[in-house]
Structures are given as structure tokens and as C-alpha cells.
Amino acid sequence: MNKGKVLAAMSGGVDSSVTAQLLAEQGYECIGCTMRLYDSADALCSDKTCCSLDDVEDARSVARRLQIPYHVFNFTDAFREQIIGKFARCYAAGVTPNPCIDCNRYMKFAKLLERARVLGCQYMATGHYARIEQTDQGYVLKKGLDASKDQSYVLYMLTQEQLAHTLLPLGGLTKQKVREIAEKHGFINARKRDSQDICFVPDGDYAKVVEHHLGRSFSPGNFVDTRGRVLGQHRGIIHYTIGQRRGLGLCLPQTHYVCAVRASANEVVLGPAEELFSKDTKIEECHWISGKTPPEPVRCKVKVRYRAREQWATVVPVSDNTATVCFDEPQRAITPGQAAVFYDGDTVLGGGVIVA
């Protein structure tokens, strides 16, 4: 029985390959695709990134094995401006962005979903470890059952319309099970390692990519303490982010951490560990999965970075796209540019971008 037509995003990795396999088994008419997001003029690639030419060939091999159509879509211009460009501009402004969230927002669940509609597909599918459920009130986004692989954090911005047309077949599986499925079907990438870096950042050298994209270097400036006293010279603000203690190049009587990056003054503020903790933060670009801003403050747990633990807080909506998050206990290194994501148990309520 044909359940409908679905465009499966295939990065060349094992997760997206098994996604396509499961969709075919479940009775969907599956079309595979890979997004070409950058070329040598945009990124300085390494073998640990995704979306390389080798990845395209791996995805094509799996599609051939599944006997499904396969396409490569060129989104390099949009990715250069909306993802790499934003990444570089944020670092230049002293902000630490999360390009994976932006890629999901602007590429996978915007441009790719548009392409799915052009191809006559009712659905788009990805290999994210998260779940979508339909209720009487609409669609809800939930964590993946494998806590070690849960990727709901990077999907908090999905709308009701996007959730209605998205399939996430891996949400109820473990990574081990996914690899077993890939090996059973003889996929070339069954034991392929997961990509570790941001796809367009080689070996974690963010500063190199920022300077490459913006076409300029960043001048040294002052390290200052929280009282404004000069402690030494930094190499340029793009080399630092909140909470960092390594690579400062200073010899101080006690350990210091980056507490703030002041782009306008070309200063990096350092302080002891206790200066990193705060209870309140402001959120912009706030999005609620339900599509409705709550009329009252919301008690929930909040995660302020991908690998952080959720912590109890009260989220106070200020407007339809802004909010204040008040944590029960002080949190370490809340970083502007990162996402704060709101959870009610396994359910994602929404989230937004930390601004202060």
C-alpha cells in the first residue's frame, strides 16, 4: 500500500540512509536527495565534515541499492549567505551562533521542503533522532528515545505546517540498531563514523573560516577584567567564546575564563569561574511549537546548549517573539547566539536565541 510520496534527505551518513530504507519498507514512495551546500570557495573542508563529494557518492550508492530515484540539489548560494555568512557575521559581532539550527531552519525545513512540494511529495524525511506525534491540539515534537543521540534541541523552530509534512523514522531507534539495519542491507556506510565538526569548519578552526568568508583579519585588543583593568592582549575577538579558559596565552595568578566578548570595544572580558554564572537570560526569535504564545509564564526545563542538561526555569513571554528565562539555580556560561530550548518532559515546547 502506497502511503504517499516522500523526499528523503540523504547526507551520505548511516542515519539518513537507514531513514530511506525504513520509509521504503513502510510503504512510502521514496525519492532520495543530497543538498550541495558549499564548494571550495566557501569552506576549507576536512574528511570529518559531511556533504563532501565522497558523501554524495555514498548516498548515491545507497539510493541505487534501494532502487529509488536520487537527486543532488545545489543550494550553495543560499547556504553561503544564510548559514556561513550569518556564522561569520555573528563571530565578528562577538556572538557564538549555532549554524546547525540555522541549517535546519533555512535549508532542510524551508528550501528542501519547497523542493519536495515541487516533486509532488507529501512529506520530507530526515535522519534526526526525534519524534513527531499528532494530538487533538496539533503536532508535537518529542525527544528521540535514545537519550545519547536525541536531536530535538536543533529542531525547536519547526512549525505546525512543517511538522505535518515531516517524517522522522529514527526517533524510536538507538544508534546501534540503526547500524545493524544498515549492515543487514549491505550499505556502504554502515560503519561510517559520524561527522564531528560543523560541516564547513575544518578541524574546529572557526576563526579561519570567519576570516576566509569576510575577507579580513581581526586586530588584537585588550583582555580586561570585570572592572575594566587591562590584563593583556588577545589575538582578535573571533578566537573567543563565553566559558573558554584554554588558549588565552596569559599567565595569571588564578584561572580565568572568558565572561564576555565586547566587539564594539574590541575587548575580551575575563574573570574567575563564579563570574560565569547567572540566573536570568533574554531570548529573541522565540518560537512556540504549538504556534501560540502562552498567555502566562511557563514552568518547564530549559537547555541552553546542545550538550547541556535541562534545568528548571520559568519562561516569561514578553511578546510573540521575545521572552525572559529565569532559572531556579544559576547556570554556567549562558552564551549569546546559542539556543535556549524549552522542554515539558519529552516534549519540546519551543525555544529561541539567547541575546543576553
N, C-alpha and C positions, 0 to 999 in steps of 0.2 A: 504494500500500500504506500503510495507516494504522499509523504507528509508535507510536501512543499519544496520549494527551491531555496537553497542556502548558499551564500558566498562564504567560504571558509578562509580566513586569513592564515597563511602558512609562511612562517618566518624561516623555515628550514630546520627548526628545532624539533625535538621529540614531542613536545606538548601539542603544538599545532598540528603535527602530523597525525597523532592519535585522535585529535579532535575531528579531523576529516574522516578517519576510519570509523569512528563511533557514529558520526552523522549518517554515513552510508549504510551502516548496519541497522540504524534506527528507521530507515526508510525515506530519508531525505534525498532529493536530487542535488548533489553536491558539486559546486564549482570551486576549485582551489585558486588562490591568488597570493602573490607576494608584492608588497609595496617596495618599490625602489625609492629610497628616501634621501640618498646623498651620493655624491661621487667624489673623486679625489680632490676636487676643488673646494669641497665643503668640509671634509673630515680627514683626519690623519689616522687611518684605520689600523687595527691590530687584529690578530687572529682570535682575540677573545670577545670581539664585538659580534653583533648579529647583523643580518641583512646584507652580508657580503655576497660576492659572486658565487662563492662556494655554497653559501646558504641557499641561494636561488636554485642551484643545481640539485641540492639535497631535496628541496621542496618539490622540484620538478620530477625527481626520481620517485618520490612517494606518490605524487599525483598519477604518474604513469602506472605505478603498481596498482593503484586503486581504480585505474581506468576512468578517471574523471577529467573534465576539461581543466586547463590551467592557464593563468594569465599573469603577466608581470605589469603592474601599473606604475607609471612614472609620476611620483609626487615630489620630485626633488625641489622644485621651485617653492611649493607651499611649505615643505619641511625646512628649507633654508631660512625662510622668513619667520614662520610661526614657531618653530622649535629651536633651531640653532641660533637664530637671530635673537629671540627672546632670552635664551640662555646667556648669550654673551652680554646683552644689554643689562640683564639683572646683575651679573657679576660685576660689571662696570659701575653699577649703582650701589654696590655693597650688599646685595641681596643674594641668597642662596636658593636657586629655583629647583623645581623637580620636573625635569623635562619628560620623564616617563608619563606623568599625569597629563602634561600638555599634549604628548603624542597620542594618548588615548582620546583626549578631548577633540583635538583638531584633525587628526589623521584617521585613526581606526573608526571612531564612532561619529565622524562627520563625513569626511571625504570618501572613506571606504563604504560607509552605509549608503551614501548617494550613488556610488558605483554599483552597489548591489541592486538598487532600485532600477537603474538603467538596464541591468542584465535580466530584469524580471524576477528577481529573488524577493521572497517574502521575508527572509531572515539573513542576518550576518552572524558568523560564529567566530570566536577566538579561543585560544588555549589558556585563558586566565583561570586560576583556581578560585572561583567564586560561584555563587548560585543565584539564580533568579527564580522567584516564586510569584504566582498570581494569587491575589486575595480579593475579597469583595471590595476593598478600598483601592485596588490598583496593583501595581507591580512593586515588589520589594527586592532589594539586593541584600544577600547574606554572605557571610564568610564561607570560604571553602572549608570542607570538613577536615582536610589535612592542615592543621594549625601551622605547621612548619613551612607551608607553601602558600598560605592564604594571601590573595592579592586584591582583596576587596578595597584596601586603602587607596589604590590607584584608580578605582572606578567610581569613587563617591560622586562624581559630577554627572553620572548618567541620568537622563531624563526619563519620564514615563514612556514617551514615544520611542526612545532608543531601547529601553528595556523590553518593550513589547515586540521588538523585531531583532532581539539578540539571543543567541543560544550559547551557553557555556557548559559544554558536556563534561568538563573535567572537575566540576565543582564538588562532586561526591567521591572523587578518587584520590588516592595517595600517589606521590611521585613514583614510588616503587611499582605500583600497579600499572601506571602509565608506561613505564619502561618495559614491563612484562608484556603488555599488549603490543608494543612496537616490535619487540623481539619475536613474538608469536607470528607476526605478519611479515617478518623479514625486512623491516625498514632499515635503510642505510644509516639512519641517525639514532638508532635505538639506544646506544650508549654515548651519544654525543653530549659533551659537557654543556651545562647551562652557561649562557653569556654572563659575565660578571660586571663589565663596565657599562656605562651609558654608551649606546651604540656608536655615537660619533666622537667619543672621547677616548683616545688610546691610552691604556695603562693609567687611567685616572688623572692625567695631566690636564686638568680643566683650564689652567692659565694659558697653556699653549694654544688650545682651541679658541679661547676668547680673543687672544691677540691675533691669531690667524684670521678669524672671522671679521674682527673690527678693523684689521689692518693698522694697528698701532700698538705701541708698548705702553706700560703704565709706570709712572715715575715713583721712585722711592718716596717715603714720607715718614712721619713720626709714629712710633709706638708711644702711647700715653697711658697713664693710669687713670682710674676713675675720677681723680681730682684734676686731671689735665697736665700732670707733670710728665715731661719727656723721659722715656726710658731707653730709647734707642731708635734705630732706623729700620723700617720694613722695606720689603722688595717691591711693593706695589699691592694695592688692596685686593686685587683678584686672586692673590695667593692665600687668602684667609677666610675662615668662616667661624661662626659662633661655636664656642666649645673647644676649639683647636688648641692644643698645647705643644705639639711637635712642630719642628721646622721653623721656630721663631728666631733662632740664631742669637739668643740673648743669654747672658749669664747673670741670673738674678738670685737673690738670697732665698727665695721660695718659688715654688711652681706657679706660673701664671698661665692664664687661659685667655683666649680671645672672647671678650664680652660684648663688643660692638664693632661695626665697621662703618666709619663716617666718610662716605665718598666725597661729600662736598668739601670737607677739610683735608682730605687725603690722610686720614688718621685711622689707626687701628687701636682700639681701647683694650688694655689688658687688665686683668685683676685676678685675685685668688678665687678658688673654687666656689666659695659662698656667693660671689657676685653673679654667678651664672643662674641662680635660682630665682624664679618669680611665680606668682600665683595667677596673674591675670594676663590675658593677651587679647588683641583686637584681630578680627577676621574680616576680610573683604572677599568679594566674589563668592559670597555664601550661597550654597545650593542645597536645597532640601529634596531628597529623593521623591517624596510624595507630591512635589510640585506646589506645596502650600507652606508658607512661612508660619510657624507656630505662633499663636497669639500670646502665649505665656512663656516664661523661662522653662527650659527643658533640663531635667536631671538625666544625665547619661554618662557614659565613659568616653574619653577623648584621647585619640592617638595623635601626637604631634610630629612624628616622623615614621617612615615605613617600618623600621625595626624596633620602634619603641613599644613599651607596654601601654595599654589603655589605662587611663586614670580617671577617677571620679571627678566630675565637674558640673557646673551649671552653665548652660549656654543661654545667653540672653539676647534674643533677636533685637536689633536696633532698627533695622529696616529690612526690606526684602532681600538685600544682598550684603548686609553687614551684621556683625554680631560681636558680643564680648564673651569670652570664655573665662570663667572663674573657677580655678581648680581648688579642690579641698585641701591639697597639700602643695607646697612649692614644687615646681618642675624645673629640671635642669636644661639649660641651653635651648629654650624656645627660640626658633630661628626664623626671622622674616624671609618669606619666599617659599617656605615649606608648607605643607598642607596640614590642617587640623581636621581630623575626621571623627564624626560623632557616631557612637555605637549604642544600641539598646540590645544587650546580649549579643547574639549572632547577626543582628540586623543593622545595616548601615542606614543611619538617619539622614546623613548628608555631610557637609564639610565646607571648607573654604581656605583661603590663602592667608597665612599669618602675616600681619603687617607691622606689629609692634608688640 
